[in-house]
Each structure stands twice: as structure tokens, then as C-alpha cells.
């Protein structure tokens, strides 16, 4: 299985390589969201050079929508990244994908929009537009994913492990809150846990330079489902390491690569994190509340 793994330091680089990760994902403050440790240019350079030396593919995460006013800054970021010879880019914005395919046609493009790619026609059109790999929406059931993977086994990927984003906003909601209660708090890239009155669930949340993000309370785990999907041709999975310790990340990689028994992995991980299958067996429509 081709496992794509975000990393933030050299130790993680060497550990995920030892567990047979397929590719590493690097993030910067300008290009990336939903990361706790964005890399500066020096750190990005060191990790990119190490990836090239170790012959592991590396991708720059550009997983946000780019405003027109930010375009020149994006071009500068890409020009710098290109000096480091990335394998490709993980993008959310179709405009960014078009730009990269036009000016850097040799780079691989992984399109990951989180929610909008929900059926095979979406996938086919996006591949025809230049995407090399399309990450399917997180809200799909196992049956829905299976149907798409059967049609595009070499060009689809899924999120297989990690906290799943529930909502994102360009507004700095945590800063606004602490300002409202007259408390000076450094909120950038810090984990907060939110609990709604009357509910038991505790929701991880964070704010970065681009806005506020809140995540589902459980960690997605589909080790058994990945094996079933592999049988119909799926080859690529993405994992998210946000809020998860390094040891657990390595356990997840090993489980996805069938290096350890999935039941053993789940037993170990569940001691630290609540696990969930998300909507794999419950269609999104089945959990919607209908207003009278």
C-alpha cells in the first residue's frame, strides 16, 4: 500500500521510512493549513534534501484555497519549492492545480478537497483536467468508495487514519473569543479541546494563520477496510498525523502496510485515542437532521 505521511522533522522522516511509508508530505505556514508545525525555508530545505537522498517521494502541501491577492506570494513559494525538486504537490484549489500543470508539468498533482469528490464522474473529470491522484471525499461509505476505486484503481486515494476535519473557517475564531473575554492568549498552532454544553463529545480544534479548524472527536481507523479495498485495486492512502503522537503514527503505517496485525494495532491505539469508522457504514443522509 502506498501510504502518504505528513512529517515535521528529521526524526519522523527516518522513522516513517523505516516503516515503509511511500511518500512524505511537507507543510509551510503560507501554503498549508491544519498543521501544528509548519516548516520554515531552512527546515523545508533540510527535509527535502534528506528525502531526495533517501529516495522517498516528497510532496508540498498546498491544501487551502488561494485568494487572488495571495497569488504572487504563492508563485514565490512554488519557485522556492522547485529548487528543492519536489515529487509533486497536494492541492485543494483547482486554480492552483491548473497553474502547476501549466508551468511545472512534470510534477505529480494530488487533488484533495476533503468533501467534494463524491462519485466516479467527479474523479474522471478531475483526472482529465490534470490531477494524477484524486483523494475521495471523507463522507463516503465503504460501498461508495469501492465503486469508484473499481473504476479508477490507480488514480484514487482515501483518508485512512487520523482526526477528520468537521469544519473550517477563514475567521480567527479562537483569537476572537479570547479577545472577547479580555484574555491574552497565543492561540496559533495550539490544540484546544471544545465541548458543547449538554454533549459528552470533546472536539479537537486549532487556529493557524489562515483560520480556525475543528475536528471530529474520534480518530478514523479503517485498517480492515483498506485490505478489502486493496483487493479491488486501491493502491494509495493518506494519513493525518495532526494531534497524534509519533509512536501511534508508526503503528498505523505498519497496520496499513500489513506489517502488524490490524487487531493488535487497534488495541494499542485505542488505549490513547477514541477510534471511529466515520461514515463508512452509515450514509451521510442517514445522520442528517430534518428541520420542520
Buried (B, 14 or more C-beta within 10 A) or exposed (E): BBBBBBBBBEEBBEBBBEBBBBBBBBBBBBBBBBBBBBBEEEBBBBBBEBBBEEEBBBBBBBBBBBEEEBEEEBEEBBEBBEEBEBBBBBBBBBEBBBBBBEEBEEBBBBBBBBEEBBBBEBBBEBBEEBBBBBBBBBBBBBEBBBBBBBBBBEBBBBBBBBBBBBEBEEEBBBBEBBEEEEEEEEBBBEEBEBEEEEEEEEBBBBBBEBBBBBBBBBBBBBBEBBBEBBEEBBBBBBBBBBBBEBEBBBBBBBBBBEEBEBEEBBEBBEEEBEBBBBBBEEEBEEEEEEEE
